């Protein structure tokens, strides 16, 4: 099995798992009605700061990698609103775009530096 297929399996599993967690949690708990009690929990505040710090790091990579301003804007919105769903979706999309024989560096470098 190639590294590409292993990564596709890994990121597909992560994507489906987080979608399941978000949907199942949303069914039993409404974030918007519980926000007042959640924001008073110190660990919730720390988790949100941690989340947005990670999103900022990933967006620096996306802004470096993508040359299209619309793509940058779209991924910014998806990362901020969907979190791990957006991030794993982005990585999966890039993995599926790899042509046979392409190395993983094609995912890591700027779009305009690729073939």
Secondary structure, 3 states (H helix, E strand, C coil): CCHHHHHHHHHHHHHHHHHHHHHHHHHHCCHHHHHHHHCCCHHHHHHHHHHHHHHHHHHHHHHHHCCCHHHHHHHHHHHHHHCHHHHHHHHHHHHHHCCCCCCCHHHHCCHHHCC
